[in-house]
Amino acid sequence: MPPPAALPSLTAMTDIHAGNGTGQARTRGTTRAARVAVVTGASRGLGRALARALAEDGYRLVVDARDGAALRAAMAGLPAGAVVTAITGDITDPAHRGDLRRAAQALGGPDLL
């Protein structure tokens, strides 16, 4: 059995897949500061790591987690100048999902979920 292929970098993946609803892939050179990502479960684990990587890449973030204190602590570790809207809540709650959608729209609309 052959070894698994190497995974593309986060930047390569977002460059290929993020299209802001247009169906068109964005390419390098697009202003990164204009891109918005919504990351759920951002207080720990994969969500926290993803929020950090996206912030380092210049994304403006809308993040959530059920534990507000843990979310604040995780977001305090992001790079200086990161634009973050942190909302405490449960993603299974329709009202909370609406809050996330409105926050992303306020930043210009989500490019990446």
Summary of the structure (lengths in Angstrom):
residues: 113
radius of gyration: 14.6
end to end distance: 33.8
largest distance: 48.7
contacts: 304
relative contact order: 0.19
helix: 40%
strand: 14%
